[in-house]
Structure formats: structure tokens, C-alpha cells
Amino acid sequence: LHGPGHVQVEIEGMGEGNRVCSLTSKIGVVETETCKAMYAMLLSAHASQKNVRLWFSNDADRSCNKGSWNDLSAHGFYYLRIL
């Protein structure tokens, strides 16, 4: 969790420090209340050692590696699910 309320993740093959959403302001299509739920899901997945899958729309870059320290909304991030 970054100081301004940004939820950042490191995902294997995708990069590190990438911002998923913000607990304090809407980013992309993700509202703050949705971000709070996503953050809770990520914490739950981590604690139970479960995998998480992310979905993107309108992403011209089809590779899994999005780089590091990016805003995933720029890649069309909109959904996550615990597997």
C-alpha cells in the first residue's frame, strides 16, 4: 500500500510496484469502494496463498509483462479474481 492510498502489486511475469487502484480516488474505471474490496481480496489471496488473475480491456500490449511502477489502468485493467 503506497502512501497516497494506492494499491500496488508485484505479479510474476507482469512487473513490480504496479498500481491497481486507489483507496482515495477513482483511477480508470475503478471507484474507491471497489478498490477497497479489491484490496481485501488481494490480502485474502496472499494470506491463503491463492493465485489472482487480472483482466484487461483495450490493451494493445498482449504480453503479460507490463513493466514496473506503472498504472495498470493505462493498460485497461478492470477486473480481478482469486483462483
C-alpha positions as CSV (number, residue, x, y, z in Angstrom):
1,L,0.0,0.0,0.0
2,H,1.6,3.3,-1.1
3,G,1.3,6.4,1.0
4,P,-1.4,8.2,-1.0
5,G,-3.6,5.2,-0.8
6,H,-2.5,3.4,-4.0
7,V,-2.7,-0.3,-4.0
8,Q,0.4,-1.6,-5.7
9,V,1.2,-5.2,-6.7
10,E,4.0,-7.4,-7.8
11,I,2.8,-10.1,-10.1
12,E,5.0,-12.7,-11.5
13,G,5.8,-12.1,-15.2
14,M,4.0,-8.7,-15.0
15,G,6.3,-6.4,-13.2
16,E,6.5,-4.9,-9.7
17,G,5.0,-1.9,-7.9
18,N,2.2,-1.6,-10.4
19,R,-0.8,0.4,-9.3
20,V,-4.0,-1.5,-9.4
21,C,-6.3,1.2,-7.9
22,S,-6.5,3.9,-5.2
23,L,-8.3,3.8,-1.9
24,T,-8.6,7.6,-2.0
25,S,-9.5,8.5,-5.6
26,K,-11.1,6.9,-8.7
27,I,-8.5,5.6,-11.2
28,G,-9.7,4.4,-14.6
29,V,-13.0,2.6,-14.1
30,V,-12.2,1.6,-10.5
31,E,-14.0,3.6,-7.8
32,T,-12.6,3.8,-4.3
33,E,-15.2,1.4,-2.8
34,T,-14.3,-1.2,-5.5
35,C,-10.7,-0.6,-4.7
36,K,-11.3,-1.4,-1.0
37,A,-12.9,-4.6,-2.0
38,M,-10.1,-5.5,-4.3
39,Y,-7.5,-4.7,-1.6
40,A,-9.3,-7.0,0.8
41,M,-9.4,-9.7,-1.9
42,L,-5.6,-9.3,-2.5
43,L,-4.9,-9.6,1.2
44,S,-7.1,-12.7,1.5
45,A,-5.4,-14.3,-1.5
46,H,-2.0,-13.5,-0.1
47,A,-2.9,-14.9,3.4
48,S,-4.3,-18.1,1.9
49,Q,-1.6,-18.4,-0.8
50,K,-4.1,-18.3,-3.6
51,N,-3.4,-17.0,-7.1
52,V,-5.1,-13.9,-8.5
53,R,-6.0,-13.3,-12.2
54,L,-6.3,-9.9,-13.7
55,W,-8.3,-8.9,-16.7
56,F,-7.6,-6.0,-19.1
57,S,-9.7,-4.4,-21.9
58,N,-8.4,-2.4,-24.9
59,D,-4.8,-3.5,-24.2
60,A,-2.6,-3.2,-27.3
61,D,0.2,-4.9,-25.4
62,R,-0.8,-8.5,-25.2
63,S,2.3,-9.6,-23.3
64,C,2.0,-10.4,-19.6
65,N,4.9,-8.1,-18.8
66,K,3.6,-4.6,-18.3
67,G,6.8,-3.3,-16.8
68,S,7.3,-2.0,-13.3
69,W,5.9,1.0,-11.5
70,N,3.0,1.5,-14.0
71,D,-0.6,2.5,-13.6
72,L,-2.4,-0.6,-14.8
73,S,-5.5,1.4,-15.7
74,A,-3.4,2.7,-18.6
75,H,-3.5,-0.9,-19.9
76,G,-7.2,-1.2,-19.4
77,F,-7.2,-3.0,-16.1
78,Y,-10.8,-3.6,-14.9
79,Y,-11.2,-6.9,-13.0
80,L,-9.5,-9.4,-10.7
81,R,-10.5,-12.8,-9.3
82,I,-9.0,-15.1,-6.8
83,L,-8.3,-18.6,-8.3
